[in-house]
Amino acid sequence: MSGVSVRRLDTYEELLEASGRHPVVELDVGRGFRGPAWAATTPTGSAVAFPRRSDHGVPGASVLGDADALEVLLGDRAVLDWFATGDFHHLGRPRALHDLVERLVPLGDRGGDWDWMWTTTPPPHVDGEERVLPCDASDAEELTALLTRASPRTHGQPFVRDAQRWVGVRTQDRIVACGCAEPSAAGVPVLSGIAVESEHRGEGLGRAVTAALAREAVATTGACVLGMYADNDVARGLYERLGFRTAVEWRSRWVDRPT
């Protein structure tokens, strides 16, 4: 078909250009990219498929782009073989394109909906930021217990990886709010594990923790990103008030690989 093509991408620069300089590619994948990736173009749009790890480091893939180009991309035998034979344990797609992707690469229902948010501007000053202090590995057990009570769906894993920066707010020597920043493959801090004890909610502590981590991230790397469950409207409002915006409304599906 005239004007339709599928091509392999072997460098980060090629992927970034093919994605239209998408913030997920730039800030989440970045120069940690290990190819190949794939791109399709049609007379009306473009799409990309690329390796992308979860926040826990589990290898997977994601797709972005326009529906017509994505249909071409995921209908290509080389692309399907790349996904089927690669070390991919999940496939992320924009929720608006879920039915299309599932028709071409059926994976089932195991997974979830989440939103990827980002900012490149420092947040406004928040009362209580001065109470946000660093935690260290000796706090791991207390942080884990707090997350279990206050945020059981969290992806926070206190001090399981060396590059994590955990912070907390203490009341009477007890951690009552916490959060983490950990670099993405692009080197940009990703926030996770933001939680507040139930009896201290409404005091602005979650906002203070998020603002402190985001402020430091923007100052040191120029950006800050986070992922949140799509049904958490309270968190969404907090993040938006701090300057975060949604780049992708994701739906992830896990791949059942033979053991």
SULJO-V774511 format. One line per field, one symbol per residue. ss: DSSP state (A for helix, B for strand, O for the rest). Layout:
# SULJO-V774511
ss = ???
This chain:
# SULJO-V774511
ss = OOOOBBBBBOOAAAAAAAOOOOAAAAAAAAAAOOOOBBBBBBOOBBBBBBBBBOOOOOBBBBBBBOAAAAAAAAOOAAAAAAAAAOOOOBBBBBAAAAAAAAAAOOOOOOBBBBBBBBBOOOOOOOOOAAAOBBOOAAAAAAAAAAAAAAOOOOOOOOOOOOOOBBBBBBBOOBBBBBBBBBBOOOOOBBBBBBBBOAAAOOOOAAAAAAAAAAAAAAAAAOOBBBBBBOOOAAAAAAAAAOOOBBBBBBBBBBOOOOO
